[in-house]
Amino acid sequence: MGRYVIRRLLQMIPVFFGATLLIFLMVNVMGDPIAGLCGERQCDPATATQLRKEFGLDKPLWQQYATYMGNVFTGDFGTAFNGQEVTELMASAFPVTVRLTIVAILFEIVIGITLGVVTGLRRGRPIDTGVLLLTLVVISVPTFVTGLLLQLLLGVEWGWISPSVSTEAPFDELIVPGLVLASVSLAYVTRLTRTSIAENRRADYVRTAIAKGLPRRRVITRHLLRNSLIPVVTFIGTDIGALMGGAIVTERIFNIHGVGYQLYQGILRQNTQTVVGFVTILVLVFLVANLLVDLLYAVLDPRIRYA
């Protein structure tokens, strides 16, 4: 196990550098950041030259990337064009998005897996058909439509929730935004769990456990469910980073000042330091989540061993 972890960590190094380089290049071709800094009016040549020198934009692109990565390893993610340190923006934004992601993941695990197990054990029955139709509707409806509809009904018309989340963003205010963020993934988790349960239900080890006279609940929880959760864990693990990075729409709808909000503001203002800094952390989240998912395989299925 130890050697496997070390090997995976070494494999993450080129992936990290490749992903950050790609993002750095993409952000730098979005447009002229100095033009975005000056706003609607065009900067005069002297001011533009001074700003380029101040932010290091007068250097070759490869040198800018090398300088940026060198600063990253010292904990310096640069300074936004408004003079605020990117690390300060991260300190205020990431805790909010982490709480939102936790709520969304809990919805996926509790509701998605539960519905998947129920429909997988009752394949072809009315409840199975109903859940399949419901998940198809959820997948078909765009997230911003779901968010705006719930905000209108629950927040404006019925007054059950606040239409916008406060600056502190406590967990109780993130329940509806978390449901909106998790809606599509929840539907996929339900379908994936259903398919996996239905397939493994006919496996030989399940028939053997039933033939031994084991209780139905033990057969489902100890044998069927553990093996069926491997593809589901893979999806949820990779979905963690996707939820954190893809929360732009949800955070805009409910006025949540998290990672999505900061990325949107950075892209809108062509603030390369902010965008690249936040995406760098999201890349690390993706890589760590994938590593943890691989290690969980051995917990779910004892037959899996890492050399």
N, C-alpha and C positions, 0 to 999 in steps of 0.2 A: 504493500500500500504506500509506504513512504517513498519508494523509488518512483512509483506511478505519479504521485503528487508532484515530485520534483520535476519529472519529465513534462508534466502538463504545465507547470509554472514556466519552464524554459520555452515551451511552445507558445505561451502567451506573449512572450517578449516581441517576436517579430509581428505577431498579430496586432499588438498594441501600437507599435511604431507605424505599421502599415496603415492602420485605421486612422490614427491621428494625422499622418501625412496626407491621406486622402481628404480628410475633413479640412485640414489647413489649406490645401490647394483649392478645394471647392469654395470655401468661404472667401478666399482672396480673389476669386474670379466673379463673385457676386456683383462687384462694382467698386467704385472708388470710395473707400471709407472716409476720406477727407471731405468728399462732396456731401456725404451723409452727415458729417459732423458740422458742416457749415449751414445745413438746413436748406431752405428753398433758395436762398441767395448764394451765388457762386463766390467762392473764396478768391481773394486777390492772390496773385502768384507768390508774393512774399510771405503771406500768412500760410498758404498751402505748403510752401517749401519748409517753413519753420515747423509746422505740424508734422510733416513727414519725417523730419529729422528727430523731432521729439519722441515720436512713437516708433521709430526705427523702420519706417516704411520706405526709406530711401535706399535701403540695402537690398541686395539680391534676395530672391524668394527663398533659396536654400539656406542662406545665412539667417534669414528671419526665423525659419523653422528650427534651425540648430540652436539659435539663441533662446527661442521660446521653450524648447524641450529642456535645455540646460536650466532655465529658470524654474520649470515645472518640478524638476527633481529636488529643488531647494524649497518648494512650497510656494513659489511666486508664480501666479497665473496671470500677472500683468495688471494693468490699470484700464478701466473702462474710459471711454471718451469724456464722460462727465466728471472724471477725476476720482471716482470711487474704486477701491480695490476690488478685483473680481472675487477674491476670497471672501470679502464681506458680503457680496451678493450671494455667493454660495451658502454662507453661514445662515442667511435669512431665508433662502429659497429651498434648499434641500430638505430641511426638517419638515417643511409643509408638504412637499411632494412625497416624502417618505411616508408620512401619516396617510396621505391620500392613497398611496400604493398599497399600504397595509390593509386599509379598508377594502380596496378593490380585490386584493388577493384573498381575503377572508370570504368575500362574496363568491369568488370562483371556487374555493375549496368547499365551503359549507353547502351552498346551493347547487353549484355545478356538479360536484361529485355525487351528492345525494340524489339529485334527479337522474344522473347517469346510471347509478346503481339500480334505482327503482325501475327505470325504463329498460335497462339491460336484462333484468330478471323477469320482466313482463313484456318481452318483445312481441310485437304484433297485437297487443291488447289496446283498448281505447286510450289508456293513460299514456302509452308509448306513442301512439299517433298524435295525441294532443300536444305532448311535450315537443315532438319533432316539428310540428307546425309552428309552435310558439317560438322555438329557437330559430327556425327559418325566418320568421318575421323579424326577430331581433337582429339577425345578421343582415337582413335586407335593408333595414332602416338605418340611415347614417347617424353617427353618434351625435352630431350637432342637433339633429332633429329630435332625438330622444331627450337630450339635455334641455333644449328650449321648451319642449312640451312639458317635461316634469317641472321645470322652473315656473312655467306659466300656471300650471294646475296647482301644484303643491305650494308654491311660494306666493303667487299673485292672486289667484282666484280663491283658494281655500285657506291660505294663510297658515299652513301647517309648518312651513320652514321659512327661513329668511331667504329671499331671492338671491342674495349675494353673501359670500362667506366673509367673516370678519378678518382682520389682519392677523390675529392669533391663530386662527384656523384650528379650533379644537376638534377632537374626534367626532363629537356629536353633530357638528355642522358639516362634516365631510361624509356623512352616511349617503345622502342622495348623490352628491358628486362622485363618490366612490362607486355607487351602483351604476351611474352613467358611464364612468370610465371602464368598468368591468363588464358592461352589458354584452358586447360582442364576444369577448374572450370567455365569458361565462357560458354563452351558448355553445362555443366550440368545445369547452371542457365537458359540458353535458353530453354532446354528441360523441366525443372521443371516448369518454368513460363508458357510455352505453355500448359502443361498438366493441370495445375491449372486453367488457364483462360478457357480452353475448358470445363472443368468440371463445374466450377461455372457459366459459361454462360447459362447453362440450369437450374440454381437454381430458386426457386420461387421468391426470392427477386428481381432478375434481371427482371423476367417477369413482376412483379408488377410495377417496376420502368418504364419499357417500356410502360405498359398499362396506366400509369398515364400521358404519353405524355412527359416525360423528354427527353431533347436532348441526342442524342447518345453519344456525348463526355462526358456529365455529368454522364450518366449511367456507362460508362467504367471507368472513373477516380475516381468518388466518391463511387461507389458501387462495381463494378466488380473487379477493380484493387486492391483496399485496402484489400479486403478479400482474393484475390488470392495471395497476396504477403507474407502471413504469413509463408508458408513453404519455400519461397525463402529467406526471412529474416533469418530464422533459418539456412539455408545452408550457407549464406554469413557470418553470425555471427561466426559460428564455423570454417569457412574457413579462417578467419583473422589469427588465431594462426597457422593454417596449412600452410598458405602462408609464414609466417615469419619463421617458423621452417623448411619448406620444400624448401627453396630457395637455398639450397646447390648447386644443379645442375646449376640453372640459374646464380648464382653468380660466379661459377667456369668458366662457358662459357664466360661471359662478364667481368671477372676479377673485380668483385665488392667486396670490402672488407667490407662485412656486417656480419650479424649473421651467415649465412650459411658458409661463408668463415672461420670464427673463430671456428665454430663447426667442420668443416672438419679438420682444423689444429690441434684442440685439440684432436680429435679422432686419427688422424694420428700419433701424438706424444704421445698419451696416457696421455694427460694432464687432469687429473681428475678434477682439480679445475676449469678450464675453461669450460669444458663440463657441469659439474653439475651446475655451476653458471648461464650459459646462459639458460640451460633447466629450471632452477628454475623460471627465469623471464618469459619464454614462458608459463609455467604452469599458472602463474598469469594472463597472457594475455588471455589464454583460459578461465579461470574462470570468469574474468571480462566481456569478450565478451559474454559468455553465459548468464550472469546476465542481461546485457543490452538488449540482444535479447528478453528475457522473458518480460522485462519492455516495450519493443516496441510493444508487442502483444496488449496491452491495447490501444495503440495509433492507431494501424491499425484496430482493431475490438472493438468498444465501448461495445460490449456485454461481453467482458472479463473483469472481475473484480477480484482483488486479495484481499483476506481477511487478 
